[in-house]
Amino acid sequence: MKEFNDKVAVITGAASGIGRAIAERCIGEGMKVVLADIEGDALAATAKDLLAQSGSVKALPVDVSKADEVERLARATLDTFGAVHLLFNNAGVAGQGAGGVVWRSKREDWEWVLGVNLWGVVHGLRSFVPIMLAQDEECHIVNTASMGGVVGYEPSAAYHASKHAVVALSENLHHSLARQQAKIKASVLCPGWVSSRVMDAERNRPSGLKVDRNIPPLAQAALAEQRRQLEAGMPPEQVAGCVFAAIRSGKFYIFTHPEQKFLIRQRMEEMLDERNPTFPEEVEAASNSAENTDLESIVTHRRFSESRAVHIACE
């Protein structure tokens, strides 16, 4: 898909971060945009800003974990604009509310994280793919996962599991659409550190799934480090540029931080060699070891460790 003018885009998690940046890019491409988010005030502010840019905008408060609300989003899209050409299943949650190791996390953590991160994507696909197939026009779907969905370790078990599931679901979607020779393409977005409020997602947690939590000092330190990484992360607007470059070229995997790909390679090699998984920190430390004589590996690993905040342009 290369032409976007006058086409219709639906974006979940559209009120802030990557979702808002994608919405702004859609307006810049001359698209009609449907914004969905659970955070009503931020959603209204985003819609107002985009309307000020002479955009065609429909905003709808939606909890993507609920199938009926996503169905309502699909109906509202057709009622307002008559079609949908781009679908961004982008809504996601993380941070301290996502829980930590599996045996300390709460059932409510899993219900919340899987409800938004995984079921939100499932509901989006079940509601919108049939519409796209019936249109028989060029369309594209982008599901937001994470680097946490392709590497071997992420501190939050629920988040880690949800993002791996989104990658697998997206791969299944790609093959299923291709087997049908559909005019719909799919991509999975696996960003690294991106400047956003995702660590503050607890603010939108449903009251019925809230839990009292005593965070151990070590976990607090880890959360503080994650916040620091986010603050120094890639601007969401740059991620949106990566996404549109991928849509135009028909690329499935979208990695905003290619300097982190060595972690994927490490995981794949461990699986093929049937070796036990290695902590990412150990992989990075090995890159600085004098015993590591693989020059290409050393250069790749050091490039990652020295440039976490380097923003790699996608277009």
C-alpha positions in Angstrom: 0.0 0.0 0.0 1.6 3.2 -1.1 -1.3 5.8 -1.5 -3.0 7.1 1.6 -4.8 10.2 0.6 -8.5 10.1 1.5 -8.2 6.6 2.9 -9.4 5.7 6.4 -7.2 4.7 9.4 -8.3 3.3 12.7 -5.9 3.7 15.6 -6.3 2.2 19.1 -4.2 3.7 22.0 -4.4 6.9 19.9 -4.4 9.5 22.7 -0.7 9.5 23.4 2.7 8.1 22.5 3.1 6.0 19.4 -0.7 6.0 18.7 -0.9 9.8 18.7 2.2 10.1 16.5 0.7 7.6 14.0 -2.5 9.6 14.0 -0.7 12.8 13.3 1.2 11.0 10.4 -2.1 9.7 9.0 -3.5 13.3 9.0 -0.3 14.5 7.3 -0.8 11.8 4.6 -4.3 13.2 3.9 -6.2 10.3 5.6 -9.5 10.2 7.5 -8.8 9.1 11.1 -10.7 7.2 13.7 -9.1 7.6 17.2 -9.8 5.1 20.0 -8.5 5.2 23.5 -9.7 4.5 27.0 -8.4 7.8 28.4 -11.3 10.2 27.5 -9.7 13.6 28.3 -6.4 12.9 26.4 -8.5 11.4 23.5 -10.5 14.6 23.3 -7.4 16.8 23.4 -5.8 14.7 20.6 -8.9 14.9 18.4 -9.1 18.7 18.9 -5.4 19.1 17.9 -5.9 17.0 14.8 -9.1 18.8 13.8 -7.1 22.0 14.0 -4.8 20.6 11.3 -7.8 20.4 9.0 -8.1 16.7 9.6 -11.2 14.5 9.2 -11.4 12.9 12.7 -13.7 10.7 14.7 -12.9 10.0 18.3 -14.4 7.2 20.4 -13.6 6.1 24.0 -12.9 2.4 23.7 -11.7 -0.3 26.1 -10.1 -2.7 23.6 -10.2 -5.5 26.1 -14.0 -5.6 25.6 -15.1 -7.2 22.3 -18.4 -5.3 22.2 -16.6 -2.0 22.4 -14.3 -2.8 19.6 -17.3 -4.0 17.5 -18.9 -0.6 18.3 -15.7 1.0 17.0 -15.9 -0.9 13.8 -19.6 0.1 13.3 -18.8 3.8 14.0 -16.0 3.7 11.5 -18.3 2.5 8.7 -21.1 4.8 9.8 -18.8 7.8 9.7 -16.4 7.1 6.8 -17.8 4.1 5.0 -14.6 2.0 4.9 -11.3 1.2 6.7 -7.9 0.8 5.0 -5.4 1.0 7.8 -5.8 -0.7 11.2 -3.3 0.0 14.0 -3.9 -2.3 16.9 -1.7 -0.2 19.1 -3.2 0.0 22.6 -0.9 -1.5 25.3 -0.1 -1.4 28.9 3.2 -1.9 30.9 4.9 -0.5 34.0 4.6 -1.6 37.6 1.0 -2.5 37.1 1.9 -5.2 34.7 3.3 -7.3 37.6 6.7 -8.9 37.8 7.8 -12.5 38.0 4.9 -14.9 37.5 4.6 -16.2 41.1 4.4 -12.7 42.6 2.0 -11.3 40.0 -1.7 -11.2 40.7 -4.5 -12.7 38.6 -5.7 -9.2 38.1 -2.4 -8.2 36.5 -2.7 -11.0 34.0 -6.3 -10.2 33.2 -5.5 -6.5 32.7 -2.3 -7.0 30.6 -3.6 -9.8 28.4 -6.9 -8.1 28.1 -5.4 -5.0 26.6 -2.1 -6.2 25.0 -3.4 -9.5 23.5 -7.2 -9.5 23.5 -7.2 -6.0 22.2 -5.4 -7.1 19.1 -7.6 -10.2 18.8 -10.8 -8.1 19.0 -9.4 -5.6 16.5 -8.7 -8.4 14.0 -12.0 -10.2 14.4 -13.9 -6.9 14.0 -12.1 -5.3 11.2 -10.6 -8.0 8.9 -14.0 -9.2 7.6 -14.7 -5.6 6.7 -11.4 -5.3 4.9 -11.9 -8.6 3.0 -15.4 -7.5 1.9 -14.0 -4.2 0.6 -11.6 -6.1 -1.7 -9.2 -3.1 -1.6 -5.6 -2.6 -0.6 -5.4 -2.5 3.2 -2.8 -2.9 5.8 -2.8 -3.9 9.5 -0.1 -3.1 12.0 -0.1 -4.8 15.4 2.1 -3.2 18.1 4.3 -5.7 19.9 7.7 -4.9 21.4 11.3 -5.9 21.4 10.0 -7.7 24.5 8.1 -9.9 22.1 11.1 -11.3 20.3 13.8 -11.5 23.0 14.3 -14.1 25.7 13.7 -12.1 28.8 11.5 -9.2 30.0 11.1 -8.5 33.8 7.2 -8.6 33.6 6.0 -12.1 32.9 2.6 -10.9 31.8 3.9 -8.2 29.5 6.6 -10.6 28.1 4.0 -13.3 27.4 1.5 -10.8 25.9 4.0 -9.4 23.4 5.3 -12.7 22.3 1.7 -13.7 21.7 1.2 -10.6 19.5 4.2 -11.5 17.4 3.0 -15.0 16.9 -0.6 -13.9 16.2 0.7 -11.4 13.6 2.8 -14.0 11.9 -0.3 -16.3 11.7 -2.3 -13.4 10.3 0.3 -12.7 7.6 0.2 -16.3 6.5 -3.6 -16.6 6.7 -4.0 -13.5 4.5 -1.4 -14.6 2.0 -3.0 -18.1 1.7 -6.3 -16.3 0.8 -4.5 -14.1 -1.6 -6.2 -11.2 0.2 -5.4 -7.6 -0.7 -4.5 -7.0 3.0 -1.0 -6.9 4.2 0.1 -7.2 7.9 3.1 -5.9 9.9 4.2 -6.3 13.5 5.8 -3.3 15.2 8.6 -4.3 17.7 9.9 -1.0 19.1 12.7 -0.6 21.6 12.7 2.3 24.0 10.3 5.0 22.9 9.5 8.2 24.8 6.0 7.7 26.0 3.7 7.3 29.1 3.4 3.6 28.8 5.0 3.1 32.2 2.1 5.1 33.7 -0.5 2.9 32.2 -1.8 2.1 35.7 -3.7 5.4 35.5 -6.2 3.7 33.1 -6.5 0.3 34.9 -10.1 -0.6 35.5 -11.2 -0.3 39.1 -12.2 -3.9 39.3 -8.7 -5.1 38.4 -6.7 -2.8 40.8 -4.5 -4.4 43.4 -2.6 -3.3 46.4 1.1 -3.8 45.7 4.3 -3.7 47.8 7.1 -3.2 45.3 10.5 -4.6 46.6 13.5 -2.2 46.4 15.2 -4.2 43.6 12.0 -4.0 41.5 11.7 -0.2 42.2 15.3 0.3 41.0 14.5 -1.7 37.8 11.3 0.4 37.2 13.4 3.6 37.7 15.9 2.5 35.1 13.1 1.7 32.7 11.7 5.2 33.1 15.1 6.6 32.5 15.4 4.6 29.3 12.0 5.8 28.1 12.8 9.4 28.8 15.9 9.0 26.5 13.9 6.9 24.0 13.1 7.4 20.4 10.5 10.2 19.7 7.1 8.6 18.8 7.1 10.6 15.6 10.2 8.7 14.4 8.4 5.5 15.1 5.5 6.6 13.0 8.0 7.3 10.2 9.3 3.7 10.5 5.8 2.4 10.4 4.8 4.2 7.2 8.0 3.3 5.5 7.3 -0.4 6.3 3.7 -0.1 5.0 4.9 1.4 1.8 7.5 -1.3 1.2 5.2 -4.1 2.4 7.6 -5.1 5.2 6.3 -7.4 7.9 8.8 -7.0 10.8 9.3 -3.4 11.9 12.3 -2.9 14.2 12.8 0.7 15.2 16.1 -0.1 17.0 18.1 -2.4 14.7 21.1 -2.1 17.0 19.2 -4.4 19.4 18.8 -7.2 16.9 21.8 -9.1 18.3 19.5 -10.1 21.2 17.2 -11.8 18.7 20.1 -13.6 17.1 21.3 -14.7 20.5 17.9 -16.2 21.3 17.6 -18.0 18.0 21.1 -19.4 18.2 20.4 -20.7 21.7 17.2 -22.4 20.5 18.9 -24.0 17.5 21.8 -25.2 19.6 19.5 -26.3 22.4 21.3 -24.1 25.0 19.8 -22.6 28.1 18.6 -19.0 27.7 21.1 -16.2 28.5 20.2 -13.0 30.3 20.5 -10.0 27.9 22.8 -8.4 30.4 25.1 -11.4 30.2 25.1 -11.2 26.4 26.1 -7.6 26.6 28.8 -8.3 29.1 30.2 -11.0 26.9 30.6 -8.5 24.1 33.1 -6.6 26.3 35.0 -9.7 27.4 38.6 -10.2 26.1 37.7 -13.9 25.6 35.2 -13.0 22.9 37.3 -13.2 19.7 34.4 -12.9 17.3 35.1 -9.4 16.0 31.7 -9.0 14.3 30.0 -10.0 17.5 32.0 -7.6 19.6 31.4 -4.7 17.3 27.6 -5.4 17.2 27.3 -5.8 20.9 29.4 -2.7 21.8 27.4 -0.7 19.3 24.3 -1.6 21.3 25.8 -0.9 24.7 27.3 2.5 23.7 24.2 3.7 21.8 21.0 2.8 23.5 19.6 6.2 22.9 20.8 6.6 19.3 17.8 7.0 17.1 18.1 5.0 13.9 16.1 6.6 11.1 13.7 4.4 9.2 13.2 6.7 6.2 
